[in-house]
Amino acid sequence: MSARWVAHLPFTAADLPAAQHFAGTLARSLSFLSEVDPGETTVSAEDAQDVRHRVFCDLPLDGGRRCGRRFEHDGGCAARWCR
């Protein structure tokens, strides 16, 4: 089994919601790659990398899938990307 790694890719954003939106868009665009786990996407300020903010809900759903909606979303959970 391969070890899990995390890529840190600095970018600029106006605020936390904008950073979460950017990271979510990037994660979804790469979700076709089996090596990528978009549900575990987080963002942090460059000078506070130990304080991570979740992007996706990622709660377990029936059938082994996970919720792909935004973290702390309104309404029920739903799968958003396919594997």
C-alpha positions in Angstrom: 0.0 0.0 0.0 1.3 3.5 -0.9 1.8 6.1 1.8 -0.4 9.2 1.9 1.2 12.6 1.2 -0.1 16.2 1.3 0.8 18.8 -1.4 1.0 22.3 -0.1 0.2 24.8 -2.9 0.3 28.5 -1.8 -2.1 30.8 -3.5 -3.7 34.2 -2.8 -7.3 34.8 -1.8 -9.2 37.8 -0.4 -10.5 35.8 2.7 -11.2 32.4 4.1 -14.4 31.8 2.0 -12.6 32.7 -1.2 -9.7 30.4 -0.2 -12.2 27.5 0.5 -13.9 28.2 -2.9 -10.6 28.1 -4.8 -9.4 25.0 -3.0 -12.7 23.2 -3.5 -12.7 24.1 -7.2 -9.1 22.8 -7.5 -9.9 19.6 -5.6 -13.0 18.8 -7.7 -11.0 19.5 -10.9 -8.6 16.8 -9.9 -11.1 14.3 -8.4 -10.8 12.1 -11.6 -7.4 11.0 -10.3 -7.6 8.0 -8.0 -4.6 9.3 -6.0 -6.5 12.5 -5.0 -8.9 12.5 -2.0 -10.9 15.8 -2.5 -13.0 15.2 0.6 -10.0 15.8 2.8 -9.2 19.3 1.3 -8.3 22.0 3.8 -7.0 25.5 3.7 -4.8 27.4 6.1 -3.3 30.9 6.3 0.3 30.8 5.2 1.5 32.0 8.6 -0.8 29.6 10.5 -0.5 26.3 8.6 -1.3 24.3 11.7 -4.8 25.8 11.8 -6.7 24.0 9.0 -10.2 24.9 7.7 -12.2 22.1 6.0 -13.6 22.7 2.5 -16.0 19.8 2.2 -18.4 18.1 4.6 -17.0 14.6 3.8 -19.5 12.7 6.1 -20.0 9.0 5.2 -23.0 8.2 3.0 -24.7 4.9 2.0 -22.8 2.8 -0.5 -19.3 3.9 0.8 -19.5 7.4 -0.8 -18.9 10.6 1.1 -20.6 14.0 1.1 -19.1 16.4 -1.4 -21.0 19.5 -0.3 -19.3 22.4 1.4 -18.3 22.2 5.0 -21.2 23.2 7.3 -23.7 23.2 4.4 -27.5 23.6 4.8 -29.8 20.7 4.1 -28.9 17.1 3.6 -25.7 15.6 2.5 -25.1 14.6 -1.1 -22.3 12.9 -3.1 -20.8 15.3 -5.6 -17.9 13.6 -7.4 -17.6 10.1 -8.8 -14.8 7.6 -8.3 
